[in-house]
């Protein structure tokens, strides 16, 4: 057998090799330094230490954080990219002061950006190579003085002269003396001579907003539009022409401002189109858009019903070049068109559902999927898809530029509807990545799925209940419909549909919990709602809602169940100072029959969590101790202990998790100091001190949950909230704290691919219904329980031994390694080790058992499998064996153990 034999046809090769036999020892023992062959029940496998960090999972904030006013394609040396300017300070979760770059995959900054608005871009070569020039209202660029115009050479910003007022547009024009840079703004039109800005043909009596170069048949000229009525002393109503010597009017011009100019040829020659807030051009009706052919004005059909037109761009969307128009418009050519429309030279058409708010900038860019029209503006959605301030139109469909969580996550919960546990998120978002969701969605570790049509307003709370022992999900919030049907602030999901819980509740639901006071589990809700006999806290008996005594006198934010030594009780936290007539000071206890105050606590409670730090379960409270000073405190049923002091803002969420350093308490909120230790938004308590989680979270953390995910099904901590990004991962609103690539957790290595019908990795049933015992492979002719594969030793250093047992007594078997998971019938069993397969060793079983490596081997498992210990690589192992009884199941004559996953 060759040292490495990659299986290109595993079924055929395995079946033939199983017939070949092996020279293995008849009584395999452990090789030196290797664990002895042990029964499966005594297996212990060491793993490398976990190195937790924020792992990129859900994507950065889609689009940018505020209005976009400028777009320009430019190659700064790393390939063509789309540059955006405006008033935003975040782009794709990356801090970006008013200017950012999108290369089709990722966002990046341009140094430290600008200190004020960016209105425009142009690409110009001033003799030192092409560069991106930006204009606006800023006075610094890259931290250096830059008076309204700055130059980006691909690595740094530099100033371009001084003396200009706010610049609204830039253009390159050759007046016969060579290409030069021109600006339009409150200073009129100026020209850059390489040293200083000079006035072009005299002053304007008002602002110039736009510039364009157009050849009307007599040579190229520079055109300016704006709010002026005089250009260089020449009467010119809102639009003028510069021939290199003098300014001239364009007939009688327009009757109001021109905001944008663009040249477009609809097939009968190039014309100059003007857009703005005017209603006439050349004295004739032209609703917000008109065209100039060099001698006269004409309308573009019946024009637009709009407040204004802000930008024009030519783009071929597959049906030929057309003129695209954006602004604050509602109709084009008499038909509905929300903020953006298309003119093909003869007629107008809409772009799907359009933009959700005005568009200010248009640009054509190929981000790798073919040329597309990119729109920037004040909108948060395009075509019904969440796309904050920048969106892409291609193939007749709108899409977001980057894929992340669109808005706040307020609640997280684990839920299993019978198809496997998922992480459910609720909040104000309408999308997660490319999936459209109605403020609630489920994550299976790989992708998002909808829960019906979701809700019409925010979800603030999630919990699971278990009527009749069946798990169901309950959501609470500010919504009035769930799944499209009426549901007042609270609804139940049964795995396929949403259902109202009676008449619901009369105000926002902020907290949910299931509590058994002795007569069975009951759902409790807390919040801001009021109703007959119901004041801010209520219980659901399966048929109707009822109050709990006289209820609470102010908002309830948190509910949890804790046994303080006197039996389980429901703890209620919030703004309340009275519950059931009992003075509470923010925290109350309901034992199922009466209310009581938790002595020693005073403050606002936002979070409650039960955690055992090794000294027994205790109730942890997060909130505000007064004066916006955060607090975390521990109640053991007898006394209070403050968990670190020195919080500079509220603690809004609590959770517990073992990230590899042992079980710990986690706190989230809007603080930057946790127990006097710098920690942005989230912190970890190890029993002695608080520490930050990487660079932290830029924003507010409102929810924490632990969920198993990843190739090893290991657990991770998930943080949801109102945050722009988590440092390190740049994920927005929802972030994952987990082992970094190349490290492992104790859950990463272990058995999988069992033929017991219970393993979520296996969707294929054992043939002939020959299901094995839990954790084993499919049954064989000798062992109805099925064969079992286990591993002993450590992965780093490599002392691992694979041990297979419960096979027919003296048959041949082969040990196999794969680098991916499959799920398919294989002989009398199920094969899950797939991808690139390596035959490790052939063995002859003794007593139905064998191992690899054993005392006859001089090679380790990692050497044989060509994998590096400590690399974090995942490999999958199974053992194929002869089962030659033709009367058993299908007469395939071979079977397979369960699988074993190792993280090296």
N, C-alpha and C positions, 0 to 999 in steps of 0.2 A: 504494500500500500504506500503510495507517495506521501511525503510529509504533509502536503496540503492538497486536497482533492475537492474542488468546487463542484457542487452538484447542479448541473444544468437541467437534469431530468430526475428529480429526487424520487418520484414514485418507482420508476423503472430500476434505477440504480440501487435504491434501498432494497427492493424486493429481491434482486439478484444477489446482492451482497449478503443478505440474511441467510442465504443458502451456502455461503462459502466457508463458514466456520472461522475460528480464531485460535491463536496460541496463548490466550490469556490463562493466568493461573486458575487452577481449579478451586482455590480458596483465597480470593483476593484480600490482601491486607494493605494497610496504608503505607505509602512511600515515606521515606524519612522526611520529617518536618510537616507531614500531612495528617489531618485528622483521621482517626480510625474509622473504618466502615461501621456506621451506627444505624440503629433503627430510625425510620423517618421521624418518630415522635421526639427525638432528642436533637433535631437539627438546630444549629445556631450559626448565623452568617454575619460577619462584621461588614461594615460599609464605611466609606470615606466620610469625613465630617461635612456637614452642610454649611454652605456659604450663602446665607440669605441676602437677597437684594430685591429691588423693584424690577420685575421681569416684564419686558414689553409683551403685552397680551391683547389689549383691546383697542389700541390705536390712539393716536393723539387727537386733540380737539379738531373736529372737521373744520376746514376753512380757517378763518382768522377771527380775532376777538371783537372787531368793530368795523366801521365803514371803510370800503375800498374805493379810492378815487382814481387810481392810475394803474395801468397794466402795460408791460412792455416785454417782448422777447429779446433776449440778449445772450450772447455766448461770452462768458468771462474767462474762458480758457478751459472750462470743464464740460463744455457742451451747451447747446441751447437750453435756456431755462426761462420760466415765466417769472418776471419781477413784479411785485405788487407794492403799491404805496397808498397811504391813507392816514387814518387816525388810530389804527389798531396798535396794540402793544404786545400782542401774542399772535403767533401764526403756527397752527398745528401743534399747539402746546409748548412751543418754543418762545421764550421772550424775544420779541422783535419790535423794536421801537419805530413804528410807522413805515417800515420798509422790510420786505422779506423776499426770499427766493424759493420757488417750487420747481424742482427738477424732474417732476413726473413721478417721483417716489417719496421724497422727503423734503421737509422744510428746513431752511437754514437762514441764519441772520446775515446782515451786511454790517459787520462791526457792531458798534453800539447804536447804530441807526441815528434817527433825528430827534430833536427835542420838540418838534411841532409838525403840523400837517404836511403831507406830501401830496401835491396835486397832479404832477405830471412827470413823464420820462421821455427821453429821446436818446437814440444811439448816435454818437458823433465822434469822428476822428479829428482831433485838434492838431494832428501831426505826430502824436506820440502813440498812435494806435487807437482802434475803436474803444470807446468807453461808454458807460451808462451815465447820463446826466439826469439829475433829478431837480425839480423845482417845487416850491411850496411856500409855507409860512415859517419855516424853521430858521434858527440862527446858529445852530451847531449841527455838524454831521460827523459821526464817529468820535464825538467828544471834542472836536476842533471847531473854531469859528467858521461859519459858512453862511453868508448872507443870502438866503433864499434860493441859491443854486449851488449844487455840489456835484462832484465827479467821482464815480466809482470805477476803479481800474481793475477790479476783480479781487483785490486784496485790501484796499484801504480807500477812505474818503479824502478828498481835498477840496478846498474852496474854489469858487469860480468868481473872482471879482467881488465887488461890493457896491452899495449904493442903490440896490433895487428894493422896491416894495414887494409885497406878496406876489409870487409868480404862479400863474394858473396854467400856462402851457409853454411848451418848448418845441421848436421846429428847426430843421436844417434847410437852408435855402442858399442857392448860388445866384447872386445878383450880377454875375459877370466877372467878379473878382475872385471867385473860388467859393467853395462851400463854407458857410458860416453858421454859427449858432444864434438863433433869435429867441427872445422871450416875450411872452404876453402876460400882462398883469395890471396891477393898479398904477404902474408907471407907464402904461401904454405899451408900445412895442420897442424893444431894445435889441441891439446887435453886439455880440461879443467879438472883439478884434484880436483876442489872444492876450490882451493886457487889461482892458477895461470895457465896461458896457457903455455903448453910445446910443443916443436917441436916434430913432429911424424916422426921418422926414418930418420931425416936429412932434409936438405933444398931442395927446388925445384928451378930450374933455371928460372921459370916464374910463372905466376898466375895459381892457381887451381880454376876453376869456379864451379865445381859441385861434389857432393858426393852421394854415394848410397851404400846400403848393399845388398849383393847377395851371395847366396849359390850355388856354382857350382857342389855340390855333395861331396865336401870335407870339408864342414863347412862354416859358414858365414865369409865373408871377407868384408873389406871396400874398395870401388873403388873410384878413383878420376879421373876427367877429366879436361882439361884445355888447356893452351897454352904452357905448359912445354914440354921439351924433356928429362928431367932428374928428377927423383924422389928419394931423399935420396942418390944421387950419382949413382943410377942405370939408365941406358938408358931406357927410356919409352916414346914412341912417343904419347904424348897428352892424354894418359890414362894409369893408373897404379893400382896395387892391393896391399893392405896392409893386411898381415896375422896376425898382432899383433906383429911381430918381424921385418920384412923386407918388403921393397917395391919390386915389380916384375912387369915386363912388360906384356902386353896382346898380345903375338905374336909380329908382327911388328907394332901394333897399327894402327893409322890413319895417313893420310898425312897432316891434318890440325886440327885446334882446335876442341875439344869436349866441348860443352856447357851445356849438360844435360844428365843425366843417369836415367834409370827407368827399373825395373824388370817387365816382362810381360810373362804370360803363354798363348800361343795361342792354347793349347790343347795337345802339345807334350812335355811339360816340361817347367819350367821357364827358361827364357833367359834374359840377360842383354842387353837392347837397349841403344845405344848411338846416340845422335843427335848433330849437330854442323854445321861447314862450310866445312867439309872434303868432298873429292870426292872418296877416296878409304879407305878400312879397310882390314887389313891383306894382302895388296897388290892387292886386287880385287876391282872392281868398286862397290861403295856403295854411292849413291848420297845423302849426308847430313844425312843419317840414316843407322845404321848397328846394328847387334845383335851378341852377344858373348855367346856361350853355355858352356864355361869353357875350351874348347880346341881350338876353332877356330872361325873366323869371317865369317858372311854371310850377304848378302844384304836383304833388305825388299822389295821384288819385284824390280821394276825399280827405286824405291826411289822417290826423290822429286826434282822438279825444284825450287830451293830456294837460297836465299842469305845465310840464316842460319836457324837452328832449335833451338828454345830457351827453350822449355819445353815439357815434355811428361807426360801423365797421363792415368791411366787405369780406364775405366768407362763402365758400362753396360747400354746402352741406350734402352734396350728392346730386342736386338737381340744377347745378350751374351757379355761377357767382351771383350773389344777392346782397342787398344792403340790409344790415341788421341795425335796429334802432332800440335804444334803451332809455329809460327815464321814468317819470311818474305818469304813465299812460294807462288807460283802461280799455280803449278801443282803437283798432286800426282798420281803416276802410269800412267803418261801421260795424265790424265784428269784434267780439270780445278778445282782448289781448292784454294780459296782465303784465305791465311794466316792460315788456319787450315784444318786438314784432319784426317781421321780415317783409321786405319789398323786393319783388323780382323784376321791377321795371314796368309792370302793368297792374299788379294786384298785391294786396296785403294778406298776410296770414299770421296766425299766432304760433308760438313755440310751446306747444303743449299747454300745461296749466300756468306757464310763465313763472314770474318771480313773485315772492311774497311781499316785497317792498321795492322801492325804486332801485333801479340799476344805474350806476354812474360810469362804468368803464367796460369796454369790450376789447378783446384781443384774440387773435388766432394763434394756437400753439399746438404742436404735436408732442404729447407726453409719452409717446410710445405706443399708443393705441390708434394712431392716425390723427390727422388734423381735427381740431375741435375748437369751438367758440367758447371762450372763457368770459363769464360775466362777473363783475365785481360791483358791490353796492352796499345798500343798507339792509338787504333782505337776510332772513335766516333760513329760508327754504326756497327751492326751485322745483317746479313740477311736483309739488307735494313731498319732495325728498328733503330731509334736513341738509342744508348746505350753508352754513353761516358765512355770509358776506362774499363768497366766491363759489361759482358753480360752473359745471362743464356741460355743453350741449353738443352731443355727437350721436349720429344715427337716429335722430328724432327722439332722443331720450335725455333727460336731465340727470346728472349725478353729482355727488359731492366730490371735492378735489381730494380729500383724504378721509379715511374711514375710522371714526372713533365714536365714543358715546356722546350723543348730541347735547345732553343737558343733565341736570342733577340726578344723582341716585340717593334716595332718602332711606331705603330699607333693603335688607338682604335676608334671605332665608334658604334653608335646604329643604327640598321637597322631592318625594319619590311617588310618582303616580302609577307605579308598577313597571315602568320602563327603565328604571335606574334613577339614582339620585341626581338632581340637578340643582344648580345655584340659581335662585330666582331673585331678580332685582326689580325694585319698584321705585318710581320717582316722577320726574317731570319730563323725561326724555321721550322722544318719538322715534328714535332710531338707535340701534347698536351696530356699528360697522355698516355693512351694506343691507342689513335687515331692518325693515320698517316695523316698529313696535309701538303699541299704544300705552306707553308709560309703565308697562310690565313685560318682562321677558325672561326666558329660561336659558341658562348656559350649561352645556354638557361637557365642558372642558375643551371643546373644539369649535363649536358654533352656537349661534343664538337661534332660538325658535320662539314663535309667537304663542301667547296664551289667548286664543280667540282674537277678537278685535281690540282687546285691552279696554282702557278706561278713557273717559273724556276729560278728566282732570287728574291732578297729581295723586300718586299713591305715597302715603307716609308710613305705613306699617304693614308687615307681613308676619304670618305665623301659620303653623300647621295644627290641625285638630284631627281627632281620631274617632269619629262616630262609628260605632260598631266595629272598631278595630281597623277601619280603613282610613288611610291618611288622606286628608284633603287640605287644600291651601285656602287661607282667608286673607283678603287684602282690605285695608282701610285707608281712607284718605279724604280728599275733597271732591271726589267724583260723584256724578249723579247717574251715570250709565256705566255698565260693565258688559262687554261683549255686545254692545249696541242696544241692550235692554235696560230698562230703569233699575237702578240699584243705588239707594241713597247712602253714600259714604262707606258702605261695607258690602262685600260680596264674597261668595264661596266658589272656588274652582274645583270641579270633581275629576279633572283629568281630560275633559273634552269640552266643557261649557262652563260659563259663569252663571251663577244664580244669586238672586237677591236674598238677603236674610230678613224676611218679613218686610216691614215698612222701612227698615233701615234706621238711621239716626239723623238727627237734625242739624249736625254741624261736623266740622273736621274730626276725623278719627286719627289720633296720633300714636296709639299704642294698642297692641293686642296680646293676649296670653290665654293659655288653657290652664285651668285650675280645678282640681278635684277637692272639694271641701268635705268629702265623705260620702256623697251620693252619686258620684260619677263625674267625669270630666265636663266642664262647662267653659264656654268661650266668654272671655271678658274683654271689653273695649273701653279705652279711655281717650279723652280728647277735649274738644271745646263745645260739644253738642249739648243741647238742652231740649227738654220735652216734658210732657206730663209725667211727673214722678221720676224723671231721669235727669240727673245733673252731672254731666261730664264723666260719669262712669256707669257702665251698664253690663248686664249679663244676658246671654242668649241661651234659652233652654231647649232649643231645637225647633221652637214654634214661634216664639215672640221675645221681644226685648223687655227687660224690667230694670228698674233702678236698684241701687244698693243703699238702703236707708235713705237718708237725705242727700247722698252723693257728696261731691266735692264742690267747693266754692270757687275754684279757679282751674285753669287748664291742667290736664293730666298728660305728661309726656312719656312716662315709662311704667311698665308693668313687668313683674317677674315673680316666680314662686320660690320660696326659701323656707327651710325648716330651721328655725332658730333654737330648737330644743324643746319647744312646746307643740310641735307638730307643724306640718306644712301650712303656710299662709301666703296670701297674695299681698305683695308689697307694691304700693302705689306711690309714684313720685311725680312732682311737677311744681307748679306755682301755688298749689293748694295750701291754704293755712287752716282749713277746717274740712273734716271728712266725717259725715254722719253725726255732726254736732260735736265732734272731738277736735280739739286744737292739735294741729299736726306739724306746722312749720316746714312744709314741703315734702314730708315723707309719712305715709300712713300704712297701717297693717290691717288686713281684713282676713279673719280666720274662718269665714263662712257664715258666722252668725253676728259678729260685732266688730266695730272699728276700735283701733287703739293707736296711740302715738308712739313712735319709736324714739324713746327718750335719748336726748343728747344730740340730736340732729337739728340743724337750723340752716336753711338755705334752699335754693332752687335745685330740683333734681331733674336732670335730662337723661340719665342713663342708669340702669340697674343690671348687675351681672353677678352670678354665683360662680366662685372660683375657689379651688383648693390649692393653696401655695405650699402644701406639705404638712400643714398644721391642722387640717380639717377644712371642710367647706365653709365659706363665709360670704356674706353679701357685700359687694363693692358698689359704691355710689359715686357717680360722676355728676358734676354740676357747677354751680356758682355759689360761692360762700359769701358773696356780697361785694358790691363795687366792681363787678365784672372780673373778679378774681376767681379763677377756676379752682376746683378741689376734687381730689379722689380720696375716699375714706372707706374703711373696712369695718363692718359690723359682724361680730361673731355670735350675736344673740345676747351678749351681756354688756360689751363695751365697744367704744369706737377707737379706731386708730387712723390717724391721718397718714396717707401714703405719699410721702414727699410733700414739701411745701414750696411755694414760689411759682405758682401758675399765673401767667399774665392774661389769660382769657378762659372762657368757659370750656369745660369738658362735656362733649355731647354724645360720646359713644364709648362703650367698653366691650372687651372680648378677651378670650384666652386662647393661646396657641403655643405649640412647641415648634420653633423654627430651627431646631437642631441644638439649641443651647439649653433645653429643658423647658417644661411648662412655664409660661409667663403670662402676666396680665398686660393687655394693650389698651391704651386710651387714645381716642381721637377727638378732635375739636377744631377750634380756630386759634389755638395758642401758638406761640413761638418759644415759650419757655415751659418746660415740664419739670416740676420739682426743682426749679432754678437752673435746670440744664437746658441749653439750646436744643430745641426739637421742634421742627416745623410741622404742625398739624397732627402728628401722631408720635407716640412714644411707647417704650417697653419697660415694664417693671419686673426685675428678676428676683425680687424679694428683699433687695438691699438698696437699689438705686434705679433711677430712670435713665434711659438712654435713647437716642434718636434712631430712626430706621432709615439708614442711608442718608440721602439728602432731604428726606421728608417729603411732604406734600404741600404744594403751593395752593392754598385754599382751605376749605373747611371739610373735615371728615365727619360724616353723620351716621355711618353704619359700618359695622365690622362683622365678618362671618368667616368661618373656616369651611373649606370645601376641597374634596379630593379631585385632582386634575393632573394632567401630564402623562407621559408615556409609562410612568411607574404607578399611576393612580395614587401618588403621594398627596398629602394635604398641603394647602397653601392658605395664607391669610388674605382675605379680600377686603379692601377698603372702598367704600362708596361715599360720595358727597358732592359738594359744590366746589370742585377744584378744577383749575385749568390744566394741571399736570402733576404727576408724581415725578420727582427728580429721578434721574437715572433711566426710567422707562418712558417718560413723556406721555403715559396714558392719561386720558382726561376722564374725570368723574367716577371712574372705576379702575382700581389698580390692584396688582397682585404682588404680594410679598412672599417670595419662595426661594428655593435653592437656586443658585446661579448655575448656568450650564457647566457641566464638568464636575459637579458635586452631587451627592446623593443624600437621601434620607432613609431611615430604617424601613419605610414602606416601599422602597424602590425595588428591593430584591426579594424574590419569593415565588411561590407557586402560582400558576395561572393555567388557563386552558384545561379545566377539569371536564370530564365527561359526565358530570352529575346533573347537568341541566340547570345549574345555579350560577355558573360563572358568566358575568356580563361580557367577558371577552369572547364568548362562544355563542354563536347564533345557529350553528349546525348541530342537529341532533345526532346522537350515536346511532349507527345503523341497526336495524332490527330491534330498536328500543332496548339495546343492551347497555343502559346507563350504569355507570360504576358508582362506587361509594363516594361520598363527599371528598373532593380534592384529588381523586384518582382519575386515571384515564377510563375509557370505555371497558366494559367487562370483556374477559377473554374466556377460553374454553376451560381453563383451570381455576381462575379466580373471578367469581362474579363481582367482586369488589373492584376489579380492574388493577392494572399495574400502576406503580407510583414512582415518580422521580423526585429526589430531594437533593440538596447540596449542603456541604459542611465546609468550614474553614473561613478564610478571609479573602477579600478581593485585592487588598493592597496592604502588605505584600500578598501575592497570589499563593494561597494554600488550599484553594477550592478543590473539592472532590465531588463529582456527580455520582449519585448512587441510585440505581434502579432496582426495584423489588416487585414481588407478586406477579412475576411473569411465569410462563410454563417452565418446569424444573430445569431442563438441560438444553434450552434452545439458544440459537445465535441471535445477537442483537447488535445494533449500531447506535452510537452516541452521535448526535447531530447538533450543530449550532447554526442559527439563523440571525440575520440582522434586522428583520422586520416581522410583523405579525400577520399571519394569514388565518383563514378559518374555513377548512375544507375537509370533506371526507377523505380518509386514507385507509384503505383496507377495511379492517373491522373497527377503526377508531377515527379520531379527528386530529388533523395536523394543524398546529398553530405556529410553529417555527417556520418562518418563510424568508423571502428576500434572497440575498446572497447566502447560499447554504454551503457549509463545510462539514464533511464527514470527519469526525474526530477520532474514533477508534471502533473497531469491531471486537466484540467480546463473545465468549461462550459462557452462558450463565451456569452457576452452580446453585442448586436449591432455588432457582428462579430469581437470582440476584447477581449483580456485578457492579463494577464501578470504573470510572475513568476520571483522573489518572489513578493507578494503583501501584503496588510495589514493583511491577514489571516496567513501569514507565520512567523515562528520564526527561520528560518534557512536561511542562505545566499546562493547565487548561488554557490560560491566556496566550501562551506561546503557540500552542497548537491552533488556537482560533484566531491568531493574528490580531489580538486586541491588547491595548496598553493599559495596565492597571493604573488607576487614578485618573484616567482620561474622561470618565463620566459616560463613556459609550455604553449603550444598552445592547445586550445579546440575549437570545432566546434559545432554550435547550429542550430537546426531547429525545426519547430513546425508542427506536423502532425494534420490534422483535418478532421472531417466527411464532405463528400460532396455526400450525398446519392441519388442525382438525377440520376436514372439509365439511362436516355436518354442522359446524358452528357458524351462525349468522350467514353472511354471504361467504362463499368459499374463497376468500381473498388470501388466506394463509398467512397474513401478517396483521399486526396491530401496533398501537403506539401508547406510550404513557401519557400522563398529564405533562404540562410544560413547566419550565422553571426560568424565571427572569432574573438576570444578573446585571447590575450596574457596576461597571469597572471603575 
